Amino acid sequence: MEKEQNEKTIQLMLGYLCISTEIESSLVRKVQILDRFKIGDKMIAQICGCNAQSIRDARQRAKRNKLG
């Protein structure tokens, strides 16, 4: 149990570090960065300070922008 908590803590810290230079960036950009590390919706939401639905919406906006 403690090992899982430590891994989660490390993953959160790394996620924060990944987007720390992206302070002024959109949520879409932050999600694109964090998706590269196979981080789940809940964890990305926690890192970005929003809810999981916002993360899914950001992915959809990114997809639409890529297609159109």
TIMAR-529628 format. One record per atom (N, C-alpha, C): residue in one letter; x, z, y. Coordinates in steps of 0.02 Angstrom, whole numbers, plus 50000, padded with zeros to 5 digits. Last residue first. Layout:
residues N
aXZY...
This chain:
residues 68
g495344808450982g495084804651038g495564804051092l496044815750887l495674809750867l495484805350926k496564826450959k497014822150921k496684815450903n495424832451008n495914829751056n496394824951021r494844836850888r494504831950930r494984828650979k495814846250848k495664840550806k495334834950846a495714855550951a496354852150939a496244845850898r494414860050931r494584856650994r495234852750986q494574866050805q494134860350812q494284856450876r495424876550840r495654871550792r495224865150797a494574883750923a495194880850951a495464875450904d493624888250831d493424883650884d494034880150914r494414897150757r494124891150724r493914885950775i494654906450859i495214902950827i494964896550793s493394911050884s493754907650938s494344903650910q493134917750766q492754911650781q493094907750837a493954929050774a494124923750726a493744917250740n494244933850947n493934934550881n494094928350838c495794939151028c495124936151029c494814937050960g497184941051040g496714945351075g496024942351081c498164934750969c497944931551031c497434935751070i498284943250858i498874941650899i498664939050967q496994942750807q497274949150829q497864947950875a496904929350773a496444932150823a496714938750850i497864928750675i497964924850736i497514927650791m497224936850579m497864938950607m498004935150672k496084929250551k496024936150576k496664938450610d496624916850503d496224917250564d496194924250593g498344918350442g497624917750436g497264918750503i499784908350454i499474914750470i498724913750470k500694897950430k500184899550380k499884906550391f501494893950531f501754899350490f501244901850439r500784884750601r501384882350566r501664887550518d499854892150669d499654888750607d500254886350567l500504895650787l500444900650734l500224897550668i500394883450861i501044886550846i500994891150786q499004881750868q499424876550838q500104879450818v498654893250939v498424892450870v498854887250834k499224890151063k499454896051027k499264895550953r498464878951099r499194878251089r499464884151048v497194884851111v497304879251064v498044878751048l497354893651215l497254896351148l497384890951095s498644887551326s497954888251303s497934891351233s499974896651408s499694891251367s498984892751345e500594906751471e500134902951511e499794897251471i501404911651366i500934915951400i500404912051438e502334907451272e501754903151285e501214907051323t503254916251234t503474911451285t502904906851306s502544922651134s502724926451194s502964921851250i502274917151013i501874914751070i502064918251135c503214923050929c503134915750929c502754913250991l502994936750945l503604933650970l503544926050976y501774938150879y501824939550951y502444936350981g502214934750749g501704930750784g501724931850858l503074945350723l503344938550726l502854933850762m502144955950724m502694955750772m502984948750779l501324952250615l501054952850682l501594952350735q502264952950510q501934946550525q501634946650595i502554966650514i503084961750527i502784954950546t501304971750477t501604973450541t502144968450561k501174966450349k500684964650401k500974966050470e502224972950286e502224965650290e501754963250344n501794986250296n502424984250328n502454976650337q500654985650217q500584987350288q501214985250326e501224982850093e500764978050123e500684979250198k501964994750075k502314988350079k501874983050111e500955004050063e501395004450121e501774997850131m500415000049940m500005000050000m500435000050063
